[in-house]
Amino acid sequence: MDKKVKVLLTFGVLVLLIGGFYLVSYAITKYTGYSITGKIVYSKDEKIEIGKCLSEKDIALYCTSLSLNCLRQRETLDETFNYLKYVDCSENVEQCKELNLPAWKIKDRFYFGIYDIDKLVEFSGCEVRK
């Protein structure tokens, strides 16, 4: 067999294997809610329920639209953000002057940094899956 044909066949088989792996991992994530990285993948409805639970537990996010970290935090939260108690530090300077943003107030204690939904569920106990 010609060397070019062998290379093209090998490349084709590789593309098929990678595509197959992607489809299998996508199906596993979609049907189980767990990705191959071990992170939980929440549906839109679950994210909304988590946001409502965080709000009910009086958990607040202190942030400002001028901070790149706050923008990253907002992107990380996705739909959950719309249901959170949010303190805009550009409008409430007195409340935020001692804080490193983003900051989370959970049970009268502040946590600083960007947290994903899994970590907020862990901190708050807002489980949507039993």
N, C-alpha and C positions, 0 to 999 in steps of 0.2 A: 504494500500500500504506500502511496506517495506520502512524503513527510508533511506536506501542507494539509492533506486530508486528515491525517492523524491529529494534527494540531487543532484543526477545526472541529473534529469530533470530540476531542478532549474538552475544548472550550464549550461546546454545546452541552455536553454532559454536566460540566461544572455549573453552567447557567441553570439547567434543569434541577440540579440538586439544591442550589441556593434558593431558587424559586419555590421548590417544594418545602424546604425548611421554613421559609417565610410564611407560606400558606398554613402549614401545620401549627406554627407558633401563633399566628393570628387567630386560628380557630380555637386553640386552647385558651388564649386570652379572652376571646369573645364569650365562650361558653362557661368558663370557670371563674372568670373575674381575676385571675392571677396571671401575671406576665412571666416570661421565662427569667426575668431578673429577680423574681420573688416579690415584687411590689404588687400591691392590690390595685386593681383597676376598677374605679367606681363609675357607675352609670351616671347620667345626668340627674336622674331622680334621686339617686343616693347622695350625690353631691349637694343637692338642694336640701335634703333631709339633714345632712351633717351641718350645713350652714344654719338651718333653723335651730337645731339642737345646741350649737355653739352660742347662738344668740340667746336662747332660753336660759342657758347656764351663765349668762352675763359675761361671756368671754369677748374681749374687745381687741381689735387691731388698731394700733396707733401708727399712723403713717402720714406721708405727704406725697403729693403728686410730683414733687420736684426731685425725689430720690429715686435713683435707678434700682436700688434694692427693694424699695416699696413697689415699684413697677414689676419687678421680677416676682415679688410675693403675690401680687395681684394675679399675674399670669398663672402662677403655680396653683392658685385656688380655683380658677376657672369659675364655674357657676356658683360655687360655695360663697364667693365674695359678696354676691348680691344680697345675701341674707345675714351677713355679719354685722355686729355692732362695730362701727368704724369711727375713729376719732381722727379728723383731719388736722394734723399738727400745724399746717400753715394757717389755719383759722383759730386754733387753740394753743397758742404758743406757751402759755403758762403751764398747761397740763403736760407739755412735752419737753420742756427745756432741759430736763436732766436725763432724757431717754436717748438711747441709741436706736435708730429706726432701721427696720421695722421692729416694733415691740408688741408683744402679746400680753394682755393682762388676764391671767387665769387664776381664780381663787385668791385674789389680792396679792398676787406675786407676778412680777414681770419676767418674761422670757424674751431674749433679744435674738434677732436673726430671722432668716427665711426658713419657714417650716412647710413641709408638704402635708397633705391631708392626712396621711397615715399618722404622722407625729401628733397632729392636733387631735385626732381620734384617741390616740394613746393618752395624751395629757388630760383630755376632757371626759373620756368614757363614753363618748357619743358613738356607740356602735349602731350601724344600720343593718349589719348582717349578724344573724344569731347562729 
